[in-house]
Amino acid sequence: MPIESADVTLAAPDGPMPAFLCRPTAATCLPAVLLLMEAFGLTSHIREVAVRIASEGYVVLAPDLYYREQPPTTFGYDQVDAAMARMYRLDFGPPIEQDLWAAIAYLRAIPAVDADRIGVTGFCLGGGLTFLSACRFSPHIAAVAPFYGMVLDEWIEAIKDITVPMLLFFGGQDPYIGRDRIRQIETRFQAYKKAYTLRVYPNANHGFFCHERASYDPAAAQAAWRELTAFFRAYV
């Protein structure tokens, strides 16, 4: 499927927010996906994932959530400390929620997008923010699929507000998100009788989907991609 892409700018609460937008050419009334970046920023890998999702028939928007910071806002996968320091400077309260809403609103305003068919996915930092999107913006999105996102306690408490189907991906060897935390999340979904599917790949580490990382797990990545695309076809 032919894809067109461009760097665009969104009007965000604290100024212009750069983003990468891609979509199938000459198509209308398309579903859309908000793709949320890793702690390493809006990297070439995230752009590649955006194109890959767009090739499945979606308009895809990947915003640079580090737009408040001076460059660099992307980091190599060997710059873990610098990326983590940048991530922890984010305000995970109203500012990041406003940024997420600005991105969703941007997608909803695109004439070619069916505003009732917007999914959200993301990796690492973006996985956590995908989870947050479900907690805060369920009335405005159709489905969410977070990859190995670190989930804050208050977001677990907010599971009660989620009204969209969720597909959650984790690695069984992830040093940042242990099995106890995964069980805690799942227990809360079950307690509130929420629609969710949980996939834990036993031998996979954090970042297993990214082929540029040492933790890349081809088998888990391929399986997760099949699950993700089937999930979005069903709900978005």
N, C-alpha and C positions, 0 to 999 in steps of 0.2 A: 504494500500500500504506500503510495507516494506521501511523503511527510514534508511539511514546511515548518520552519522554526525561526524564532527571533528572540532577541533580548528585548524585554519590555520593562516598563517602570510602573509600579503601582503607587497610588496615593495612600500612604500609611500614616498612622497617627504622628510619628516623629520625623516625617519627611519622606522623600521618594525611596521606594523599596525596589531594587532591581529584581528581576525574575526572568526565568527562561520559559518560553511558551512554545509548544509545538502541537501540531494537529494534522490530521489527514487533509489533503488538499481537496478543494471543490466538493466538500461535504457539509451538510446542514443538519440541524436537530440532533447533534451528537451528545452522548454522555461525556462527562468530564471527570478528571482525576486531579486532585491536589496532591502533589508529591513533595514531602517534607524532608529536608536535607539532614545529613549526618552532622555530627559535631565538627567534621572537617570542612563543612561549608558546602557551597553550591559547586561541587567539584565536577570534573569531566565525567566521572563515573555516574553521578546523579543525572547529569545531562543525558548520558547514554541510556539510563533507565527510563528517563522521560520519553525519549524517542522510541524506545522499545514498547512502552505502554501505548504511546500514540499509534504505533503500528497495529495495535489491536483494535483501533477504531475510536480512540478517545482524544479529546482536547486535554492537554496536560500542562499544568502550571507548577513550576518549581521556584518558589521565592527564596531570596537571600535574606535569611532572618538575622544576619549580622549587619544589616544595613546601617545601624547606628554607630558602628565602629569604623575607625580608620583602617585602610588596607594594611596588611593582607586580610582578606576575609575567607580565604580558602587555604588549606594546609595539606601537606603531603601526609601519607599514611604513616610515615616515620616520625611525624611531628605530633605525637600523641599529647605531650604535656602542653604544648602551645594551643592545640585544639581544645583540650579540656578546660584550660584557663579561659579561653574565649567563650566556651559554652556556659561556664559557671557565672559569667558576667551578665548573662541574660536574666531579665526579670520575668519569672514564670507566673506572675500574677496578671493583673489587667493589661500591662503592655504587650505581652506575648499573645494573650487572647485577642486583643485588638488587631494585632498583626495577622493572626489566623483568620479573623473575620474579614479583614481587608482583602485577603487572598480569595476567600470563598466568594465574597461579593464581586470581585473582579471576574471570576469565572461565571457567576450567575448573570453578569451584564453582557457577556459576549453573545452576539446575536445567534451564532451557530450552536450555542450550548443549550441543551434542555436543562433548565435550572432545577428540575426535580430529580435529576439523575447525576448527582455529583458524589463521587467516592473520594476517600482520603487514604493515603498510605504514606509510609515513611520509614526511615531506618535509623537505629541508634537514637540520637537526639530527636530525630523526626518520628521515630516510632513512639516515643513518649508523647510527643505533641499530637500525633495521630490519635492516641488514646484520649488526650485532653480535648481534642476536637469533638469526639463522640460525647464526652461529658457535657460540653458547653453548647454544641451546635447541632444536636441531633435533629431538631425540626427542619434544618436547612440542608442536610446531607442525606445520602441514601445508604451508605455502608462504609465501614472503615476496616483497614487491615494493617495494624502496626507490626513492624519487624523489630524484635529484641529491644523494645523501648523500656527505659527505666521509668517507672511509674511512681509518682509522689504519693505519700499517704493520703493527702486530701483528694487526689484523683480517684483513689480506690474507694474512698467514702462517697464520691460522686457517681459511682457506677449506677446508683439508683436512678439517675437522670438520663441514662442512655436508653434510647428507643430504636436504635438502628442495629442491624446485624453486624457482628464483629468476627474477624478472623485474626487470631493472634499467633505470631511465630516467635519461637524461642529456641536457643541452642542449649542442649543439655549440659554442655561444658562451659557455659558463659560465666566468667568470673565476676561479672558485674550484677548479674540477675540470677540468684540461686534458686534451687528447686523450691525452697520454702516460700520465697516471694511469689513464684509462679502459682503455687498452691493457694497462697493467700488471695491472689487475684481471682483464681478460678472459684474459690469458695464464695467470694462475694458475688460473682456472676450467678452462681447457683442459688444463693440465698435470695436474690432478687428476681430469679427466674428470667434472666435475660437471654436473648438469642446470641450464642457465641459458639465458635469452634476454636479449639486450642491445638496447635501443632508444636510439639517439642521434638527436635531432632537430636537423639541421644548423644551422638558423637560430635555435634557441631558446636563451634565456639561463637563468641560475639563477633559480628561482622561477617557471618558465614556466606552472605549473599554476594559480597563484593569481590570480584575476581582480581582486584588490585591489592588485596590485603593478604597477609600471610595466613590469616584465619579462614580464607576462602575454602568452602566445602562444596565441590561441584555437585555431588549427589543431593545434598540438602538444598542447594540453590535451585537446581532444576526441579526438584519436587515442589519447593515453595512457589516457584514461578507458575507451575501447572495449577496449583491450588489457588494462587492469587487471581490468575486470569479466569478460572472457572467461577470463582466467587464474584468477581466484578460482572461477569456475564450474567450471573443469576440475579444480582441485586442492583446493579447500576445500569 
